[in-house]
Structure formats: C-alpha cells, structure tokens
C-alpha cells in the first residue's frame, strides 16, 4: 500500500516522496521525476519525517530508497538555491539551513536502526551520490551512473565528499571529486560504492530480496550491529577492539543470542524477539 508522507512541492502537484509497504520492507520513492528527483526543501523534509517514523516501526525490518523516473537523484535543487541569492545576505542563511537539513537526513540514514538499501536507477549525482554512499547497502541497475560534478560549476562537492570518502579509497574519491566525471555502475561496484549491479527490470526485486534476507535475522541484533559498525569505524584500532568486545559481551547476554545459538545447536529455526 502506497501513502504520501509529505505535502506537494509548491510548484508540483505530485507528492515529493512516496512510501509503500512491501512485506517487512518499506520502500521510499523520491517522486520529483520532472526535476530529476532533486532534493528540494519538501523532499528533504519528507525523507527526514519518513526515516524518523520508520525508525520506531517494529513491523519494518529494512528500508529501500529508490527514485521515480530515469534518474535516481540529481542532488540539491539548484533552482531553489539560486533563487535565494537575492536575499539581503546573498542567500547565506538559507544555504546554511539547507546544508544543515541535508546533513541531518544523511546522518539519520546512518543512525536509523533499520538497514537502508539504495536501489539506484539512472544517475546519482552530487548529493544524490551522497545519499547512495550514506545508505548501508546499494544495488544499481546496469544503466546507473555516479558523479560528484560540482567542480564543473564552481561548487566543490564538499558534503557529498564525506560519505563518498568513507566508502571508497582516497584515490578513487579524489578522482570523482576533482574530475567530476560520471562513473558507470560496474566501476562503482569495483570501487566499493555499491554492492552489486543488476538488469534494470530486476532492480527493485533484487533490493527487496536483500531486504527480505535482512528481515529474517534478529531485528535487535541487526540494530546492535549497525550501530556498532558506524561507531567502531571512526575509532583507532585498539579503541575499536575494546568497544566491539563490550558490544559482543552485551550481545551474548541478549535473549536473541541465547535463542539463536540454542536453535543452531538444536538444528531448528530460531524464534526472534522484537527489536
């Protein structure tokens, strides 16, 4: 069942974000195809509200983010940004607000206890590429491309750089940021930006299949693991081991670890508790 999570953009009758329940997964669809799914104010607010709601929904085990139309996401809505250059401060306050709003959404993706899968069709550009890199997993269609082209227009992709540089090697990140050229899906997979490449007709099914696999695991343990992954990756090695050891101890004491190990030893399917 589909539902609208946000009021329409002022210049568009269509809602900027759609939500659909698909089994244990929630599918969020960026719905500004005529604007290449650019991240308008309304779309950013819709994503923030949706992720906040889904974080506390026990029926949802995973989230898929995709786009409507031939483009996944073209990044920020440059038309909205440019329109505010006439403000008394040249747009500074508005630019700050939008960047903070977008950064909050990207961090919410990381902090959401549900694994989030990007299902990428067409181009993922600038903040659209940032959104893909922020997601926990990503599947792309064969026609997908990825690009941080700000350098071409005098606006270095500094915020997309954060997520990108935490997913691929420094040399690959700098190549994308300094050249600004699109890379194809297969190369993005080789670089580690995405997990796999599938034919366009199989994109959503492949993403939902991945979501179903995740849904079969203990939601409490998935939540523990996702939080621990992003915390430890920013720590020095010895600190990361100390932290992860504590997480393992707490996890071993969790009811689902007792159930899962018992089920394995007894050769039966586990019965997980709620998150």
Buried (B, 14 or more C-beta within 10 A) or exposed (E): EEEBBBEBBEEBEBBBBBBEBBEBBBBBBBBBBEBBBBBBBBBBBBBBBBBEEBBEEEEBBBBBBBBBBEBBBBBBBEEBBEEBEEEEEEBEEBBEEBBEBBBBBBBBBBEBBBBBBBBBBBBBBBBBBBBBBBBBBBBBBBBBBBBBBBBEEEBBBEBBBBBBBBBBEEEBBBBBBEBBEBBBBEBBBBBEBBBEBBEBEEBBEBBBEBBBEBBEBBBBBBBBBBBBEEEBEEEEEEEBEEBBEEBEEEBEEBEBBEBBEEBEEEEEEBEBEEB
